[in-house]
Every structure is written in structure tokens, then in C-alpha cells.
Amino acid sequence: MIRANNPELSSWIDVPEDSDFPIQNIPFGIFSHSESSKRVGIAIGSYILDLAALGELGYFDLLKLEIGVFESDSLNAFMSTGQETWREVRDRISELLDSQNPALRDNVDQRGKVLIKMEDATMYLPVRIRDYTDFYSSIEHATNVGTMFRDPDNALLPNWKHLPVGYHGRASSIIVSGENINRPKGQTKAEDADSPSFGPSRLLDFELELGFFTGKRNPLGHSISTTDAEDHIFGMVLFNDWSARDVQKWEYVPLGPFLAKSFASSISPWVVTLDALDPFRVEGPNQDPEVLPYLQYQGAHNFDINLEVQIEPEGGEASTVCNSNFKFMYWNMAQQLAHQTVNGCNIDVGDMYASGTISGHTPDSFGSMLELAWKGTKPITLRDGSERKFILDGDTVIMKGNAEKNGVRVGFGEVRTKVLPSL
């Protein structure tokens, strides 16, 4: 067992029972506050532990980290140190936060220098994202979409069960939770129109996803096996891959999504390490037909992570519209990374990969409004009595995620984005 994952550990910092950030989590992020520039911190309860300040006090001296690795506006430098160092740092932080360790617990002056209340901090995009791939890995989602737009008896395209379908997305428009977006504009074509028109998207949608970051590169021409893939994965975030359905329908043939996706994707600010999620591994679904050898794998590579989506109308209360789970994914992260690189594609520190929409087996677990309202034919009723077929101006979409086992809850916090009118 990884030391930091011990369910018996408790912190000398008060952590509420419903917190996503107990001592067993230790997610990494980038923050600033009134007395500091951007820097690396971890979340613990309702506090941020300033790793740059902790380093200045000598608490990481034995780890021989490069000076300034935590005095950075991104996690890239830390991620590039490799899995062994990630694990050593996380274990060291766990040791310092342990309720039985007096080193920091009993030093009031030092505690005041390294602990910041979350409400007093500003969070930023945690990673300088070099490149971005979006996959299409939920069989339930792919089946739903195929049923709606093609033949229900042949909902999946012929390649779907043989490879993790994906496309190259736009890294520059990935934003952090709390940033508002404007409704995108583009070309759309009504069913009864002879030609397209231009204007704001009328069918704006969310997509419930999780994303992961790579912290280890591979050279051009070299592939990564499913066995080695997780050595390259630093951690995960919640991911809302916004989608303009009407724009996409008109533009996507034959090359796939373009303007319908590139206007914004929102992520949560805390990166939960793969190590922290290790206790929540589960077996994935049976893959039939058998996949090609480079996609075959051993062990449990799916994760039991509960996911929730809420819609909060302007001035109103949030309504839960979806409860899903990451364990439903047909294609796992190891397979996704192996497929991304099997042709020799090089990856780098800070590359991002999104799961694709995560839908479950039941209608309330579908991960998009396209499915929840079934292409607008079954509107969703919110708590205030209003209905939604798609997302309206003024709506805030909130996604949450956590995993629970043996009395320990490891979570992601939330990704929250408000939709403003088109510019």
C-alpha cells in the first residue's frame, strides 16, 4: 500500500466528513493569495498547504528537489520530476499532516506561513497544457448518440469496439473552474433550410468527462504499452467539454468536431494523483470482440468515481440532473494512451487527455443534455419548475466527483462555469 493512502491516517487539520480533501487525497494545484504570487499548493480540508513556503522552511530538503519547483505558475516542472518523486513528495506531505507528527502541528509560527484558507486564495489553471486529445470511450454514450442519429440496430460504428476513438482538440481554450464563457456563434443549418445561417448556438450542451495529465514524455517514434502507460499519468481532473450541438451537426462531416468544441472546455483546479485513486480501482467491462494485442492489459484499470452534474439557473437553486460513474468506461486510460502513441506519436509533460462523455446504464446517468432530454424531446424539469432541453444563458453548470471506500472519501471538488450571452 502507498503510505499516504492509509485509511487509518488522520490530520491535525480539521477536515469535515463531507470534504473531498482528506489527508489521503493530497491533490495538487496552482494558487495565489494577497501575500504571494502563483505557486504550487495542495488541498487539505478547507485549507491550502503552500508547498513553496514549506520548501523554504526546509521540509523537503531530504528529497533533493530542484530549488523553485514549487514556486511556479504551473505543475509542469513538478510533474517532470517523475513518478518516484511524485510519490515521495505526497508521502512527505502526508507525514507532515499526520495528527501524530508534531513537527508542523506544534509550530504555530510556521503553520501561519504555510496554511491559507481556500476562501482567501485564487485558483488557476493547474497545468500549462501543451496538447489535448478527446476520446469517445463510453459505450452507453456512443450507443445513445448512434441510436438518436443513425440506425438503433447499428448504433456503434464498425471501428468503435476495436479502438478508442478520439480527436485532436484545442488546448488554448481549456479554462479553469469559475471562469465564465460566452455562448458560441457559428454556422448552423435547419432541417428545412436550403442553406446555413450564422448566429449564436441554440443547442449549447455540457459533456460530463474526466481528464488526465501526462507527466512523462516519450520520444517521437516510440509507443507506450498498456503496461507502462500509468507510469506516464500524473493525475486527473473533472472536465466539462462544452459542445454546440447545432454547430457540430453541420460542420463535423468528414473531419469531426471543430468550432463546436474549441470555444471552451472547463476543468477543476485540483489534480488528484493516480496514486490517491489507487484504492478505488475496479475491473472494467468485458471487451468483446477481443481487442488487438497492443490494447490488451492486465489488472484493474477502471476507477469507481461517483459523478454528478447540476444546473443552477441565474438567481436560483442548483438542480441535480445527472448521477454517473467513471467505472462504466469501456476504454480505460492505459488503453487510450497506448492507442495515442502506437503510431509513434510523441507525448509531453502537460499533455491532456479527456475521457469523452461518461454515461451510465440508466436515463438519470446520461452525461449530456443531448441524452438526458433525448435530443430535446424529453425536457428536464429543474427545482424552480423551469425546463431545460439545452443550456440557457445565465445557467451555471456544476460538476462534482468523488470516490469512497473504507470510510475515506477522495474527491475533485467541482468545476463550475456560467454561460453568458454571445458577444
BABANU-295380 format. One record per residue (C-alpha): residue in one letter; x, z, y. Coordinates in nm, 3 decimals, decimal comma, padded with zeros to 5 digits. Example, Ala and Ser with C-alpha at 12.3 -4.5 7.8 and 13.67 -1.06 7.14 Angstrom:
! residues 2
<site residu="a" u="01,230" w="00,780" v="-00,450"/>
<site residu="s" u="01,367" w="00,714" v="-00,106"/>
END
This chain:
! residues 423
<site residu="m" u="00,000" w="00,000" v="00,000"/>
<site residu="i" u="00,112" w="-00,072" v="00,355"/>
<site residu="r" u="00,175" w="00,270" v="00,512"/>
<site residu="a" u="-00,030" w="00,201" v="00,824"/>
<site residu="n" u="-00,336" w="00,117" v="00,613"/>
<site residu="n" u="-00,360" w="00,462" v="00,451"/>
<site residu="p" u="-00,728" w="00,563" v="00,480"/>
<site residu="e" u="-00,626" w="00,930" v="00,493"/>
<site residu="l" u="-00,443" w="00,890" v="00,823"/>
<site residu="s" u="-00,595" w="01,023" v="01,145"/>
<site residu="s" u="-00,473" w="01,001" v="01,503"/>
<site residu="w" u="-00,415" w="01,275" v="01,758"/>
<site residu="i" u="-00,602" w="01,045" v="01,996"/>
<site residu="d" u="-00,977" w="01,093" v="01,968"/>
<site residu="v" u="-01,127" w="00,784" v="01,803"/>
<site residu="p" u="-01,510" w="00,766" v="01,790"/>
<site residu="e" u="-01,655" w="00,699" v="01,442"/>
<site residu="d" u="-01,802" w="00,367" v="01,551"/>
<site residu="s" u="-01,477" w="00,245" v="01,708"/>
<site residu="d" u="-01,321" w="-00,082" v="01,590"/>
<site residu="f" u="-00,977" w="00,057" v="01,667"/>
<site residu="p" u="-00,878" w="00,349" v="01,441"/>
<site residu="i" u="-00,515" w="00,425" v="01,352"/>
<site residu="q" u="-00,548" w="00,191" v="01,051"/>
<site residu="n" u="-00,604" w="-00,111" v="01,276"/>
<site residu="i" u="-00,336" w="-00,133" v="01,549"/>
<site residu="p" u="-00,433" w="-00,475" v="01,692"/>
<site residu="f" u="-00,204" w="-00,638" v="01,948"/>
<site residu="g" u="-00,299" w="-00,778" v="02,288"/>
<site residu="i" u="-00,181" w="-00,854" v="02,641"/>
<site residu="f" u="-00,297" w="-00,634" v="02,928"/>
<site residu="s" u="-00,213" w="-00,515" v="03,277"/>
<site residu="h" u="-00,326" w="-00,227" v="03,496"/>
<site residu="s" u="-00,277" w="-00,114" v="03,852"/>
<site residu="e" u="00,081" w="00,002" v="03,794"/>
<site residu="s" u="00,208" w="-00,268" v="03,559"/>
<site residu="s" u="00,247" w="-00,641" v="03,512"/>
<site residu="k" u="00,125" w="-00,819" v="03,197"/>
<site residu="r" u="00,267" w="-00,664" v="02,882"/>
<site residu="v" u="00,203" w="-00,602" v="02,512"/>
<site residu="g" u="-00,019" w="-00,317" v="02,401"/>
<site residu="i" u="-00,220" w="-00,204" v="02,102"/>
<site residu="a" u="-00,576" w="-00,069" v="02,093"/>
<site residu="i" u="-00,641" w="00,284" v="01,967"/>
<site residu="g" u="-00,991" w="00,425" v="02,018"/>
<site residu="s" u="-01,080" w="00,370" v="02,383"/>
<site residu="y" u="-00,715" w="00,357" v="02,490"/>
<site residu="i" u="-00,433" w="00,105" v="02,511"/>
<site residu="l" u="-00,087" w="00,213" v="02,400"/>
<site residu="d" u="00,170" w="00,042" v="02,625"/>
<site residu="l" u="00,443" w="-00,086" v="02,391"/>
<site residu="a" u="00,672" w="-00,189" v="02,675"/>
<site residu="a" u="00,665" w="00,165" v="02,815"/>
<site residu="l" u="00,705" w="00,307" v="02,465"/>
<site residu="g" u="01,014" w="00,093" v="02,416"/>
<site residu="e" u="01,163" w="00,208" v="02,745"/>
<site residu="l" u="01,134" w="00,565" v="02,619"/>
<site residu="g" u="01,339" w="00,478" v="02,311"/>
<site residu="y" u="01,070" w="00,496" v="02,046"/>
<site residu="f" u="01,162" w="00,157" v="01,898"/>
<site residu="d" u="01,542" w="00,195" v="01,916"/>
<site residu="l" u="01,590" w="00,213" v="01,538"/>
<site residu="l" u="01,404" w="-00,116" v="01,489"/>
<site residu="k" u="01,664" w="-00,312" v="01,689"/>
<site residu="l" u="01,406" w="-00,522" v="01,871"/>
<site residu="e" u="01,522" w="-00,756" v="02,145"/>
<site residu="i" u="01,502" w="-00,597" v="02,488"/>
<site residu="g" u="01,190" w="-00,710" v="02,670"/>
<site residu="v" u="00,999" w="-00,837" v="02,367"/>
<site residu="f" u="00,701" w="-00,626" v="02,476"/>
<site residu="e" u="00,748" w="-00,697" v="02,849"/>
<site residu="s" u="00,583" w="-01,034" v="02,812"/>
<site residu="d" u="00,267" w="-01,216" v="02,914"/>
<site residu="s" u="00,208" w="-01,334" v="02,555"/>
<site residu="l" u="00,261" w="-01,217" v="02,197"/>
<site residu="n" u="00,470" w="-01,524" v="02,113"/>
<site residu="a" u="00,810" w="-01,355" v="02,142"/>
<site residu="f" u="00,699" w="-01,066" v="01,922"/>
<site residu="m" u="00,532" w="-01,297" v="01,670"/>
<site residu="s" u="00,853" w="-01,500" v="01,639"/>
<site residu="t" u="01,038" w="-01,191" v="01,505"/>
<site residu="g" u="00,876" w="-01,240" v="01,164"/>
<site residu="q" u="00,658" w="-01,057" v="00,917"/>
<site residu="e" u="00,911" w="-00,786" v="00,829"/>
<site residu="t" u="00,938" w="-00,684" v="01,194"/>
<site residu="w" u="00,560" w="-00,706" v="01,249"/>
<site residu="r" u="00,519" w="-00,461" v="00,962"/>
<site residu="e" u="00,797" w="-00,228" v="01,082"/>
<site residu="v" u="00,651" w="-00,211" v="01,434"/>
<site residu="r" u="00,299" w="-00,148" v="01,309"/>
<site residu="d" u="00,422" w="00,127" v="01,076"/>
<site residu="r" u="00,625" w="00,285" v="01,358"/>
<site residu="i" u="00,321" w="00,289" v="01,587"/>
<site residu="s" u="00,115" w="00,440" v="01,306"/>
<site residu="e" u="00,378" w="00,710" v="01,262"/>
<site residu="l" u="00,377" w="00,794" v="01,634"/>
<site residu="l" u="-00,004" w="00,812" v="01,649"/>
<site residu="d" u="-00,034" w="01,022" v="01,332"/>
<site residu="s" u="-00,207" w="01,353" v="01,403"/>
<site residu="q" u="00,074" w="01,534" v="01,217"/>
<site residu="n" u="00,353" w="01,390" v="01,433"/>
<site residu="p" u="00,429" w="01,599" v="01,746"/>
<site residu="a" u="00,688" w="01,360" v="01,897"/>
<site residu="l" u="00,448" w="01,188" v="02,136"/>
<site residu="r" u="00,145" w="01,407" v="02,074"/>
<site residu="d" u="00,304" w="01,712" v="02,237"/>
<site residu="n" u="00,487" w="01,536" v="02,520"/>
<site residu="v" u="00,229" w="01,537" v="02,799"/>
<site residu="d" u="00,453" w="01,357" v="03,049"/>
<site residu="q" u="00,532" w="01,070" v="02,815"/>
<site residu="r" u="00,171" w="01,039" v="02,700"/>
<site residu="g" u="00,069" w="00,981" v="03,060"/>
<site residu="k" u="00,317" w="00,693" v="03,084"/>
<site residu="v" u="00,216" w="00,508" v="02,767"/>
<site residu="l" u="-00,162" w="00,561" v="02,734"/>
<site residu="i" u="-00,407" w="00,368" v="02,953"/>
<site residu="k" u="-00,784" w="00,384" v="02,935"/>
<site residu="m" u="-00,929" w="00,048" v="02,836"/>
<site residu="e" u="-01,169" w="00,060" v="03,130"/>
<site residu="d" u="-00,870" w="00,070" v="03,366"/>
<site residu="a" u="-00,699" w="-00,236" v="03,216"/>
<site residu="t" u="-00,740" w="-00,612" v="03,242"/>
<site residu="m" u="-00,709" w="-00,815" v="02,922"/>
<site residu="y" u="-00,561" w="-01,165" v="02,898"/>
<site residu="l" u="-00,530" w="-01,449" v="02,650"/>
<site residu="p" u="-00,307" w="-01,282" v="02,388"/>
<site residu="v" u="-00,109" w="-01,588" v="02,278"/>
<site residu="r" u="00,043" w="-01,887" v="02,454"/>
<site residu="i" u="-00,139" w="-02,140" v="02,237"/>
<site residu="r" u="00,077" w="-02,441" v="02,160"/>
<site residu="d" u="-00,163" w="-02,632" v="01,937"/>
<site residu="y" u="-00,511" w="-02,590" v="01,790"/>
<site residu="t" u="-00,690" w="-02,710" v="01,478"/>
<site residu="d" u="-01,056" w="-02,651" v="01,399"/>
<site residu="f" u="-01,174" w="-02,659" v="01,039"/>
<site residu="y" u="-01,516" w="-02,708" v="00,881"/>
<site residu="s" u="-01,491" w="-02,463" v="00,592"/>
<site residu="s" u="-01,833" w="-02,302" v="00,537"/>
<site residu="i" u="-02,026" w="-02,482" v="00,263"/>
<site residu="e" u="-02,351" w="-02,329" v="00,386"/>
<site residu="h" u="-02,295" w="-02,462" v="00,739"/>
<site residu="a" u="-02,185" w="-02,805" v="00,621"/>
<site residu="t" u="-02,487" w="-02,826" v="00,389"/>
<site residu="n" u="-02,727" w="-02,725" v="00,667"/>
<site residu="v" u="-02,588" w="-02,985" v="00,907"/>
<site residu="g" u="-02,585" w="-03,254" v="00,638"/>
<site residu="t" u="-02,944" w="-03,172" v="00,547"/>
<site residu="m" u="-03,057" w="-03,199" v="00,910"/>
<site residu="f" u="-02,883" w="-03,522" v="00,998"/>
<site residu="r" u="-02,839" w="-03,702" v="00,664"/>
<site residu="d" u="-02,985" w="-03,704" v="00,314"/>
<site residu="p" u="-03,068" w="-03,347" v="00,197"/>
<site residu="d" u="-02,982" w="-03,451" v="-00,159"/>
<site residu="n" u="-02,636" w="-03,561" v="-00,046"/>
<site residu="a" u="-02,575" w="-03,319" v="00,240"/>
<site residu="l" u="-02,200" w="-03,291" v="00,181"/>
<site residu="l" u="-01,983" w="-03,594" v="00,243"/>
<site residu="p" u="-01,776" w="-03,709" v="-00,060"/>
<site residu="n" u="-01,450" w="-03,552" v="00,065"/>
<site residu="w" u="-01,587" w="-03,207" v="00,153"/>
<site residu="k" u="-01,518" w="-03,025" v="-00,177"/>
<site residu="h" u="-01,177" w="-03,186" v="-00,216"/>
<site residu="l" u="-01,008" w="-03,084" v="00,111"/>
<site residu="p" u="-01,054" w="-02,854" v="00,413"/>
<site residu="v" u="-01,199" w="-03,094" v="00,669"/>
<site residu="g" u="-01,056" w="-03,040" v="01,018"/>
<site residu="y" u="-00,977" w="-03,199" v="01,352"/>
<site residu="h" u="-00,721" w="-03,152" v="01,628"/>
<site residu="g" u="-00,882" w="-02,960" v="01,916"/>
<site residu="r" u="-00,791" w="-02,892" v="02,277"/>
<site residu="a" u="-00,566" w="-02,584" v="02,320"/>
<site residu="s" u="-00,573" w="-02,583" v="02,702"/>
<site residu="s" u="-00,941" w="-02,483" v="02,726"/>
<site residu="i" u="-00,925" w="-02,178" v="02,499"/>
<site residu="i" u="-01,017" w="-01,876" v="02,712"/>
<site residu="v" u="-01,030" w="-01,500" v="02,666"/>
<site residu="s" u="-01,344" w="-01,286" v="02,638"/>
<site residu="g" u="-01,502" w="-01,209" v="02,974"/>
<site residu="e" u="-01,430" w="-01,548" v="03,129"/>
<site residu="n" u="-01,747" w="-01,735" v="03,228"/>
<site residu="i" u="-01,795" w="-02,103" v="03,154"/>
<site residu="n" u="-01,992" w="-02,372" v="03,331"/>
<site residu="r" u="-02,237" w="-02,585" v="03,139"/>
<site residu="p" u="-02,051" w="-02,905" v="03,045"/>
<site residu="k" u="-02,153" w="-03,253" v="03,151"/>
<site residu="g" u="-02,121" w="-03,576" v="02,961"/>
<site residu="q" u="-02,290" w="-03,882" v="02,820"/>
<site residu="t" u="-02,598" w="-03,837" v="02,603"/>
<site residu="k" u="-02,843" w="-04,083" v="02,457"/>
<site residu="a" u="-03,205" w="-04,002" v="02,385"/>
<site residu="e" u="-03,359" w="-04,140" v="02,064"/>
<site residu="d" u="-03,597" w="-04,364" v="02,259"/>
<site residu="a" u="-03,344" w="-04,478" v="02,522"/>
<site residu="d" u="-03,175" w="-04,816" v="02,527"/>
<site residu="s" u="-02,860" w="-04,685" v="02,693"/>
<site residu="p" u="-02,689" w="-04,350" v="02,754"/>
<site residu="s" u="-02,726" w="-04,130" v="03,060"/>
<site residu="f" u="-02,493" w="-03,881" v="03,226"/>
<site residu="g" u="-02,561" w="-03,519" v="03,318"/>
<site residu="p" u="-02,542" w="-03,155" v="03,206"/>
<site residu="s" u="-02,573" w="-03,091" v="02,832"/>
<site residu="r" u="-02,922" w="-02,977" v="02,739"/>
<site residu="l" u="-02,824" w="-02,861" v="02,389"/>
<site residu="l" u="-02,545" w="-02,610" v="02,451"/>
<site residu="d" u="-02,462" w="-02,409" v="02,140"/>
<site residu="f" u="-02,226" w="-02,139" v="02,014"/>
<site residu="e" u="-02,038" w="-02,152" v="01,686"/>
<site residu="l" u="-01,951" w="-01,825" v="01,511"/>
<site residu="e" u="-01,593" w="-01,851" v="01,388"/>
<site residu="l" u="-01,274" w="-01,657" v="01,324"/>
<site residu="g" u="-00,934" w="-01,791" v="01,421"/>
<site residu="f" u="-00,580" w="-01,716" v="01,311"/>
<site residu="f" u="-00,238" w="-01,750" v="01,477"/>
<site residu="t" u="00,083" w="-01,860" v="01,312"/>
<site residu="g" u="00,395" w="-01,658" v="01,387"/>
<site residu="k" u="00,645" w="-01,856" v="01,180"/>
<site residu="r" u="00,732" w="-02,224" v="01,216"/>
<site residu="n" u="00,811" w="-02,489" v="00,959"/>
<site residu="p" u="01,027" w="-02,795" v="01,029"/>
<site residu="l" u="00,881" w="-03,142" v="01,058"/>
<site residu="g" u="00,861" w="-03,299" v="00,714"/>
<site residu="h" u="00,829" w="-02,967" v="00,530"/>
<site residu="s" u="00,499" w="-02,842" v="00,390"/>
<site residu="i" u="00,382" w="-02,483" v="00,335"/>
<site residu="s" u="00,242" w="-02,380" v="-00,003"/>
<site residu="t" u="-00,067" w="-02,165" v="-00,053"/>
<site residu="t" u="00,171" w="-01,903" v="-00,197"/>
<site residu="d" u="00,376" w="-01,886" v="00,124"/>
<site residu="a" u="00,101" w="-01,955" v="00,376"/>
<site residu="e" u="00,016" w="-01,595" v="00,462"/>
<site residu="d" u="00,381" w="-01,522" v="00,546"/>
<site residu="h" u="00,322" w="-01,752" v="00,844"/>
<site residu="i" u="-00,003" w="-01,589" v="00,961"/>
<site residu="f" u="00,030" w="-01,312" v="01,221"/>
<site residu="g" u="-00,333" w="-01,217" v="01,272"/>
<site residu="m" u="-00,690" w="-01,308" v="01,358"/>
<site residu="v" u="-00,939" w="-01,309" v="01,646"/>
<site residu="l" u="-01,308" w="-01,373" v="01,693"/>
<site residu="f" u="-01,367" w="-01,731" v="01,803"/>
<site residu="n" u="-01,668" w="-01,888" v="01,975"/>
<site residu="d" u="-01,626" w="-02,265" v="01,955"/>
<site residu="w" u="-01,875" w="-02,377" v="02,218"/>
<site residu="s" u="-02,047" w="-02,706" v="02,139"/>
<site residu="a" u="-02,255" w="-02,953" v="02,342"/>
<site residu="r" u="-02,468" w="-03,090" v="02,059"/>
<site residu="d" u="-02,623" w="-03,378" v="02,251"/>
<site residu="v" u="-02,288" w="-03,497" v="02,383"/>
<site residu="q" u="-02,136" w="-03,469" v="02,037"/>
<site residu="k" u="-02,412" w="-03,666" v="01,867"/>
<site residu="w" u="-02,345" w="-03,968" v="02,092"/>
<site residu="e" u="-01,964" w="-03,955" v="02,101"/>
<site residu="y" u="-01,841" w="-03,838" v="01,762"/>
<site residu="v" u="-01,854" w="-04,164" v="01,561"/>
<site residu="p" u="-01,598" w="-04,270" v="01,446"/>
<site residu="l" u="-01,324" w="-04,026" v="01,558"/>
<site residu="g" u="-01,508" w="-03,692" v="01,566"/>
<site residu="p" u="-01,560" w="-03,426" v="01,837"/>
<site residu="f" u="-01,411" w="-03,484" v="02,182"/>
<site residu="l" u="-01,576" w="-03,383" v="02,513"/>
<site residu="a" u="-01,847" w="-03,191" v="02,328"/>
<site residu="k" u="-01,588" w="-02,933" v="02,223"/>
<site residu="s" u="-01,297" w="-02,949" v="02,465"/>
<site residu="f" u="-01,468" w="-02,784" v="02,764"/>
<site residu="a" u="-01,423" w="-02,426" v="02,631"/>
<site residu="s" u="-01,362" w="-02,206" v="02,329"/>
<site residu="s" u="-01,365" w="-01,827" v="02,370"/>
<site residu="i" u="-01,157" w="-01,571" v="02,178"/>
<site residu="s" u="-01,143" w="-01,193" v="02,160"/>
<site residu="p" u="-00,841" w="-01,030" v="02,331"/>
<site residu="w" u="-00,716" w="-00,818" v="02,038"/>
<site residu="v" u="-00,530" w="-00,984" v="01,750"/>
<site residu="v" u="-00,596" w="-00,797" v="01,424"/>
<site residu="t" u="-00,299" w="-00,841" v="01,192"/>
<site residu="l" u="-00,336" w="-00,979" v="00,843"/>
<site residu="d" u="-00,178" w="-00,655" v="00,721"/>
<site residu="a" u="-00,460" w="-00,450" v="00,877"/>
<site residu="l" u="-00,715" w="-00,669" v="00,697"/>
<site residu="d" u="-00,539" w="-00,646" v="00,361"/>
<site residu="p" u="-00,769" w="-00,370" v="00,220"/>
<site residu="f" u="-01,072" w="-00,594" v="00,275"/>
<site residu="r" u="-00,967" w="-00,884" v="00,054"/>
<site residu="v" u="-01,228" w="-01,028" v="-00,182"/>
<site residu="e" u="-01,245" w="-01,319" v="-00,422"/>
<site residu="g" u="-01,363" w="-01,646" v="-00,275"/>
<site residu="p" u="-01,638" w="-01,869" v="-00,416"/>
<site residu="n" u="-01,575" w="-02,081" v="-00,721"/>
<site residu="q" u="-01,443" w="-02,422" v="-00,614"/>
<site residu="d" u="-01,600" w="-02,695" v="-00,823"/>
<site residu="p" u="-01,466" w="-02,954" v="-00,881"/>
<site residu="e" u="-01,117" w="-02,812" v="-00,928"/>
<site residu="v" u="-00,900" w="-02,880" v="-00,626"/>
<site residu="l" u="-00,571" w="-03,068" v="-00,633"/>
<site residu="p" u="-00,261" w="-02,864" v="-00,724"/>
<site residu="y" u="-00,136" w="-02,816" v="-00,366"/>
<site residu="l" u="-00,466" w="-02,642" v="-00,276"/>
<site residu="q" u="-00,476" w="-02,415" v="-00,580"/>
<site residu="y" u="-00,390" w="-02,049" v="-00,524"/>
<site residu="q" u="-00,362" w="-01,710" v="-00,691"/>
<site residu="g" u="-00,518" w="-01,382" v="-00,580"/>
<site residu="a" u="-00,788" w="-01,288" v="-00,329"/>
<site residu="h" u="-00,761" w="-01,476" v="00,000"/>
<site residu="n" u="-01,111" w="-01,423" v="00,141"/>
<site residu="f" u="-01,193" w="-01,122" v="00,358"/>
<site residu="d" u="-01,509" w="-00,911" v="00,375"/>
<site residu="i" u="-01,562" w="-00,911" v="00,753"/>
<site residu="n" u="-01,911" w="-00,847" v="00,892"/>
<site residu="l" u="-02,001" w="-01,071" v="01,186"/>
<site residu="e" u="-02,277" w="-01,050" v="01,447"/>
<site residu="v" u="-02,395" w="-01,273" v="01,731"/>
<site residu="q" u="-02,605" w="-01,154" v="02,023"/>
<site residu="i" u="-02,769" w="-01,337" v="02,313"/>
<site residu="e" u="-02,808" w="-01,142" v="02,637"/>
<site residu="p" u="-03,034" w="-01,308" v="02,898"/>
<site residu="e" u="-02,942" w="-01,257" v="03,262"/>
<site residu="g" u="-03,053" w="-00,908" v="03,359"/>
<site residu="g" u="-03,193" w="-00,840" v="03,011"/>
<site residu="e" u="-03,102" w="-00,667" v="02,686"/>
<site residu="a" u="-02,895" w="-00,825" v="02,412"/>
<site residu="s" u="-03,076" w="-00,951" v="02,101"/>
<site residu="t" u="-02,903" w="-00,996" v="01,767"/>
<site residu="v" u="-02,968" w="-01,348" v="01,640"/>
<site residu="c" u="-02,718" w="-01,371" v="01,354"/>
<site residu="n" u="-02,553" w="-01,145" v="01,094"/>
<site residu="s" u="-02,300" w="-01,324" v="00,876"/>
<site residu="n" u="-01,976" w="-01,257" v="00,687"/>
<site residu="f" u="-01,635" w="-01,424" v="00,664"/>
<site residu="k" u="-01,629" w="-01,377" v="00,285"/>
<site residu="f" u="-01,864" w="-01,675" v="00,248"/>
<site residu="m" u="-01,593" w="-01,926" v="00,343"/>
<site residu="y" u="-01,540" w="-02,197" v="00,082"/>
<site residu="w" u="-01,190" w="-02,287" v="00,205"/>
<site residu="n" u="-00,957" w="-01,992" v="00,279"/>
<site residu="m" u="-00,679" w="-01,965" v="00,537"/>
<site residu="a" u="-00,398" w="-02,022" v="00,284"/>
<site residu="q" u="-00,561" w="-02,348" v="00,179"/>
<site residu="q" u="-00,620" w="-02,451" v="00,540"/>
<site residu="l" u="-00,254" w="-02,402" v="00,632"/>
<site residu="a" u="-00,133" w="-02,571" v="00,315"/>
<site residu="h" u="-00,355" w="-02,871" v="00,389"/>
<site residu="q" u="-00,249" w="-02,884" v="00,756"/>
<site residu="t" u="00,117" w="-02,914" v="00,653"/>
<site residu="v" u="00,102" w="-03,106" v="00,324"/>
<site residu="n" u="00,184" w="-03,431" v="00,506"/>
<site residu="g" u="00,491" w="-03,271" v="00,666"/>
<site residu="c" u="00,316" w="-03,165" v="00,987"/>
<site residu="n" u="00,525" w="-02,904" v="01,167"/>
<site residu="i" u="00,364" w="-02,587" v="01,298"/>
<site residu="d" u="00,500" w="-02,344" v="01,554"/>
<site residu="v" u="00,471" w="-01,986" v="01,675"/>
<site residu="g" u="00,143" w="-01,956" v="01,863"/>
<site residu="d" u="-00,046" w="-02,236" v="01,691"/>
<site residu="m" u="-00,413" w="-02,155" v="01,639"/>
<site residu="y" u="-00,649" w="-02,244" v="01,356"/>
<site residu="a" u="-01,025" w="-02,184" v="01,360"/>
<site residu="s" u="-01,240" w="-02,142" v="01,052"/>
<site residu="g" u="-01,531" w="-02,360" v="01,152"/>
<site residu="t" u="-01,883" w="-02,221" v="01,185"/>
<site residu="i" u="-01,943" w="-01,928" v="00,947"/>
<site residu="s" u="-02,292" w="-01,942" v="00,797"/>
<site residu="g" u="-02,428" w="-01,733" v="00,513"/>
<site residu="h" u="-02,692" w="-01,790" v="00,248"/>
<site residu="t" u="-02,996" w="-01,675" v="00,446"/>
<site residu="p" u="-03,152" w="-01,812" v="00,768"/>
<site residu="d" u="-03,059" w="-01,499" v="00,967"/>
<site residu="s" u="-02,692" w="-01,551" v="00,875"/>
<site residu="f" u="-02,657" w="-01,904" v="01,012"/>
<site residu="g" u="-02,370" w="-01,921" v="01,260"/>
<site residu="s" u="-02,509" w="-02,156" v="01,530"/>
<site residu="m" u="-02,829" w="-02,215" v="01,723"/>
<site residu="l" u="-02,845" w="-02,562" v="01,570"/>
<site residu="e" u="-02,911" w="-02,394" v="01,236"/>
<site residu="l" u="-03,089" w="-02,076" v="01,349"/>
<site residu="a" u="-03,352" w="-02,277" v="01,542"/>
<site residu="w" u="-03,319" w="-02,566" v="01,296"/>
<site residu="k" u="-03,248" w="-02,844" v="01,545"/>
<site residu="g" u="-03,496" w="-02,692" v="01,793"/>
<site residu="t" u="-03,797" w="-02,689" v="01,558"/>
<site residu="k" u="-03,796" w="-02,309" v="01,499"/>
<site residu="p" u="-03,724" w="-02,130" v="01,830"/>
<site residu="i" u="-03,566" w="-01,783" v="01,819"/>
<site residu="t" u="-03,759" w="-01,506" v="01,999"/>
<site residu="l" u="-03,546" w="-01,257" v="02,192"/>
<site residu="r" u="-03,631" w="-00,892" v="02,265"/>
<site residu="d" u="-03,776" w="-00,977" v="02,606"/>
<site residu="g" u="-04,019" w="-01,224" v="02,447"/>
<site residu="s" u="-03,838" w="-01,536" v="02,568"/>
<site residu="e" u="-03,749" w="-01,812" v="02,323"/>
<site residu="r" u="-03,427" w="-01,999" v="02,262"/>
<site residu="k" u="-03,366" w="-02,331" v="02,095"/>
<site residu="f" u="-03,021" w="-02,353" v="02,250"/>
<site residu="i" u="-02,826" w="-02,152" v="02,510"/>
<site residu="l" u="-02,961" w="-02,138" v="02,869"/>
<site residu="d" u="-02,780" w="-02,090" v="03,198"/>
<site residu="g" u="-02,739" w="-01,718" v="03,263"/>
<site residu="d" u="-02,720" w="-01,631" v="02,893"/>
<site residu="t" u="-02,425" w="-01,429" v="02,768"/>
<site residu="v" u="-02,323" w="-01,485" v="02,407"/>
<site residu="i" u="-02,155" w="-01,186" v="02,241"/>
<site residu="m" u="-01,980" w="-01,197" v="01,903"/>
<site residu="k" u="-01,861" w="-00,891" v="01,713"/>
<site residu="g" u="-01,680" w="-00,840" v="01,385"/>
<site residu="n" u="-01,558" w="-00,554" v="01,167"/>
<site residu="a" u="-01,467" w="-00,466" v="00,810"/>
<site residu="e" u="-01,546" w="-00,130" v="00,647"/>
<site residu="k" u="-01,414" w="00,034" v="00,330"/>
<site residu="n" u="-01,326" w="00,388" v="00,216"/>
<site residu="g" u="-01,457" w="00,532" v="00,541"/>
<site residu="v" u="-01,228" w="00,310" v="00,753"/>
<site residu="r" u="-01,362" w="00,053" v="00,998"/>
<site residu="v" u="-01,122" w="-00,215" v="01,124"/>
<site residu="g" u="-01,273" w="-00,438" v="01,392"/>
<site residu="f" u="-01,207" w="-00,703" v="01,652"/>
<site residu="g" u="-01,403" w="-00,564" v="01,946"/>
<site residu="e" u="-01,601" w="-00,852" v="02,091"/>
<site residu="v" u="-01,582" w="-01,192" v="02,251"/>
<site residu="r" u="-01,828" w="-01,218" v="02,541"/>
<site residu="t" u="-01,894" w="-01,529" v="02,752"/>
<site residu="k" u="-02,159" w="-01,603" v="03,015"/>
<site residu="v" u="-02,288" w="-01,955" v="03,075"/>
<site residu="l" u="-02,315" w="-02,063" v="03,438"/>
<site residu="p" u="-02,483" w="-02,380" v="03,569"/>
<site residu="s" u="-02,290" w="-02,707" v="03,575"/>
<site residu="l" u="-02,061" w="-02,761" v="03,871"/>
END
